[in-house]
Structures are given as C-alpha cells and as structure tokens.
C-alpha cells in the first residue's frame, strides 16, 4: 500500500539504563525492544539495571565471578576489596597494630601482594635479648646489662665439683689486681680444703684470683695464662668458712666475652699440705684427725695424713712412683693418690718390696689430665700415725 502518514509509536520505557528501539518486523504493527545496558560488553548488566549485577559496567574485568587482584578494586562484585586467595589486607591501607615475635607492641603495613609485612616495633626493648625492630640485631643501641655476679652481692656459689658457664660481657671493675674487669664466685667449706679452678675450656684470655674471705677484698693470689694457654689455673688452700674468687679478662685490652669455669673442692690434711715439685726424700710426722679417706686399708680409713699435692695441664701424663718402705717409717701406713676428689691409686702393706716394714706402703701410677692431684701419706686406722720418710722416685 506504500507509505501512509501516521503517528510513530513511542518505545521509551522511562528507564535510563536501557536502550529502547522499535522493531517494525516484529508482528503486526511492530514491537518495542528494551535492552539493559552492558557498556563494557563483558556479558553482565550494570548493577541496578533491570536486575543487573555488574558493579562497574565501565570495566571489562569487573563483574561477578571475576578473579580478584591486589589493586584496591572489588573485581568480583562481592562487596569486598582485595579479598582474593592469600590476601589479608587492602592495598594502600594504613599500618595495623600487631604484636612482634618478641611479644612487644608493633605495627605492620600492607605490601604489594595484599599481605601484611613482618610485625616490627618502632624501637628496641632493651634487655629482652630479642630483635624488636626487625633489623637483624637483638638489643642494638641498648646498654649491655652487667652479669648477675658483677658485684659481690651476686657472687655465684660453687660447691662440690663441676663446670659452669660465665660471661664478662658488661662486667664492671670492682676489684684491683689480677687483670681487667671481673665477676665473683664464692665457696663455703666446713673443713680445711683445697679449691681448684681453671678456665682451660675457654678461648677467652682470662685470669683467676683468690680474694680472701671478704669481697671484693684484695688479690691474695692470681694466675694468668697457665700451661702456655690463655686459660688460667689456680689452687688455693682455705680454712673453714666462705671464700671469694674472681675470674677476670687478662688485661684491660682484652675484649670481654664468655668463658667456662671448672671447679673442684678436695679435703686437705689437718696436718701438713706440701707442694710436690720434684723427686726426692720428704720427712714428716702425721698427727691429728683424718681429713681424706683412702680406698684401701682399713674400712674406716681414719688415720691422720700428710698431703703432697701438685697440678697438671690438659693432656699431661705424669709417672709417679713413691714408697714408705724404709727404716724411718715404722708404723702401718696407707699410700694413695687422689685426683679431683677421686682415687687414682692406693696401696696398703707392700709385702713384696718392703723388707724393713711389711706394714709400709708403696705405689707406682700414672697421673693423667689437668687438675689437682694429692699424694697422701695416711694411716691404716685412727691409731696409726707417726714419723715417716716418703721417697719419691719418679715424678
């Protein structure tokens, strides 16, 4: 019929987010089409447009089900920003409060992978031996604390035999004599005793001093660099009571460090205690009570004794041969060698070699290792004592 004049149909649905059009071929008289907006052409309709759920219709990568990336954007339209796998913070967010591995208050920032950085404190907390500020150094910038036995009041008590770790780092000078800065130890004995100390298991150049019964006192005796080593060795004969000792750096030029202190307490004779330095004949007379028990002879080993003592270096072996088999010794003797409080050798009645007195004693042994040794002239029981001559043939 050709074109005829008439009114054009209106397809405007009044919704701004739809594209409205007329399709003349759609049925008799045509039909209106209303297509919701998908500006970015990602297949998802803009949020709020006829049930659409694309929260950013201007970005192709943003729509429901999209992969979340660390960029401060909600790509998957779930209402949360930067919430993908492995993400714990929002890019660009401020620092968050936290607790450091040292147990102190700190903060952490959000990195470029939307993960929190290590929690660190703004400054070190001194004295906790921990790296609060995360620079790899514990207690940096802090004053080094003094050891607990830097002062006499904190002197560490030693008893029996053993080894103890010590430090001179942070120590201050409290006592004069015998090297540089020191730390204090104390020993309490109920009978006359030998106190032996050494630092041979240390690489630090040390010195050891005996301070007497007062602290800090004065250096009654001192040893620095024994046996050709930087370690030291000290033996002191003390009466009943409390006695003080110090371990020092060898001099003020030595940088303080850590050390290992070995200590031994051995009972001494109530009679003579003589430093043995060479072979020869030694005369004496035992009397009084017993201080040192023998591992042979009478079950009580209660005879009075004299002690001949010496010290040795690490790795040292010394052959020792001694006898009481002579006309000057006419009573029942026991001869024994003790090391650090343990028996090395013991002889009672050397019938084979002792022609003058079958009750006299003799022994030969090897003294091995570092420490304090005692060659003891002893009585078989509490009634056996008297004059003697000790012949040391090898030493």
C-alpha positions, 0 to 999 in steps of 0.5 A, spaced: 500 500 500 506 504 500 507 509 505 501 512 509 502 518 514 501 516 521 503 517 528 510 513 530 509 509 536 513 511 542 518 505 545 521 509 551 520 505 557 522 511 562 528 507 564 535 510 563 539 504 563 536 501 557 536 502 550 529 502 547 528 501 539 522 499 535 522 493 531 517 494 525 518 486 523 516 484 529 508 482 528 503 486 526 504 493 527 511 492 530 514 491 537 518 495 542 525 492 544 528 494 551 535 492 552 539 493 559 545 496 558 552 492 558 557 498 556 563 494 557 560 488 553 563 483 558 556 479 558 553 482 565 548 488 566 550 494 570 548 493 577 541 496 578 539 495 571 533 491 570 536 486 575 543 487 573 549 485 577 555 488 574 558 493 579 562 497 574 559 496 567 565 501 565 570 495 566 571 489 562 574 485 568 569 487 573 563 483 574 561 477 578 565 471 578 571 475 576 578 473 579 580 478 584 587 482 584 591 486 589 589 493 586 584 496 591 578 494 586 572 489 588 573 485 581 568 480 583 562 484 585 562 481 592 562 487 596 569 486 598 576 489 596 582 485 595 579 479 598 582 474 593 586 467 595 592 469 600 590 476 601 589 479 608 589 486 607 587 492 602 592 495 598 594 502 600 591 501 607 594 504 613 599 500 618 595 495 623 597 494 630 600 487 631 604 484 636 612 482 634 615 475 635 618 478 641 611 479 644 612 487 644 607 492 641 608 493 633 605 495 627 605 492 620 603 495 613 600 492 607 605 490 601 604 489 594 601 482 594 595 484 599 599 481 605 601 484 611 609 485 612 613 482 618 610 485 625 616 490 627 616 495 633 618 502 632 624 501 637 628 496 641 626 493 648 632 493 651 634 487 655 629 482 652 635 479 648 630 479 642 630 483 635 624 488 636 625 492 630 626 487 625 633 489 623 637 483 624 640 485 631 637 483 638 638 489 643 642 494 638 643 501 641 641 498 648 646 498 654 649 491 655 646 489 662 652 487 667 652 479 669 648 477 675 655 476 679 658 483 677 658 485 684 659 481 690 652 481 692 651 476 686 657 472 687 655 465 684 656 459 689 660 453 687 660 447 691 662 440 690 665 439 683 663 441 676 663 446 670 659 452 669 658 457 664 660 465 665 660 471 661 664 478 662 660 481 657 658 488 661 662 486 667 664 492 671 671 493 675 670 492 682 676 489 684 684 491 683 689 486 681 689 480 677 687 483 670 681 487 667 674 487 669 671 481 673 665 477 676 665 473 683 664 466 685 664 464 692 665 457 696 663 455 703 667 449 706 666 446 713 673 443 713 680 445 711 680 444 703 683 445 697 679 449 691 681 448 684 679 452 678 681 453 671 678 456 665 682 451 660 675 450 656 675 457 654 678 461 648 677 467 652 684 470 655 682 470 662 685 470 669 683 467 676 684 470 683 683 468 690 680 474 694 680 472 701 674 471 705 671 478 704 669 481 697 671 484 693 677 484 698 684 484 695 688 479 690 691 474 695 693 470 689 692 470 681 694 466 675 694 468 668 695 464 662 697 457 665 700 451 661 702 456 655 694 457 654 690 463 655 686 459 660 688 460 667 689 455 673 689 456 680 689 452 687 688 455 693 688 452 700 682 455 705 680 454 712 673 453 714 668 458 712 666 462 705 671 464 700 671 469 694 674 468 687 674 472 681 675 470 674 677 476 670 679 478 662 687 478 662 688 485 661 684 491 660 685 490 652 682 484 652 675 484 649 670 481 654 666 475 652 664 468 655 668 463 658 667 456 662 669 455 669 671 448 672 671 447 679 673 442 684 673 442 692 678 436 695 679 435 703 686 437 705 690 434 711 689 437 718 696 436 718 701 438 713 699 440 705 706 440 701 707 442 694 710 436 690 715 439 685 720 434 684 723 427 686 726 426 692 726 424 700 720 428 704 720 427 712 714 428 716 710 426 722 702 425 721 698 427 727 691 429 728 684 427 725 683 424 718 681 429 713 681 424 706 679 417 706 683 412 702 680 406 698 684 401 701 686 399 708 682 399 713 674 400 712 674 406 716 680 409 713 681 414 719 688 415 720 691 422 720 695 424 713 700 428 710 698 431 703 703 432 697 699 435 692 701 438 685 697 440 678 697 438 671 695 441 664 690 438 659 693 432 656 699 431 661 701 424 663 705 424 669 709 417 672 709 417 679 712 412 683 713 413 691 714 408 697 714 408 705 718 402 705 724 404 709 727 404 716 724 411 718 717 409 717 715 404 722 708 404 723 702 401 718 701 406 713 696 407 707 699 410 700 694 413 695 693 418 690 687 422 689 685 426 683 679 431 683 676 428 689 677 421 686 682 415 687 687 414 682 691 409 686 692 406 693 696 401 696 696 398 703 702 393 706 707 392 700 709 385 702 713 384 696 718 390 696 718 392 703 723 388 707 724 393 713 716 394 714 711 389 711 706 394 714 709 400 709 706 402 703 708 403 696 705 405 689 707 406 682 701 410 677 700 414 672 697 421 673 693 423 667 689 430 665 689 437 668 687 438 675 689 437 682 692 431 684 694 429 692 699 424 694 697 422 701 701 419 706 695 416 711 694 411 716 691 404 716 686 406 722 685 412 727 691 409 731 696 409 726 700 415 725 707 417 726 714 419 723 715 417 716 720 418 710 716 418 703 721 417 697 719 419 691 722 416 685 719 418 679 715 424 678 
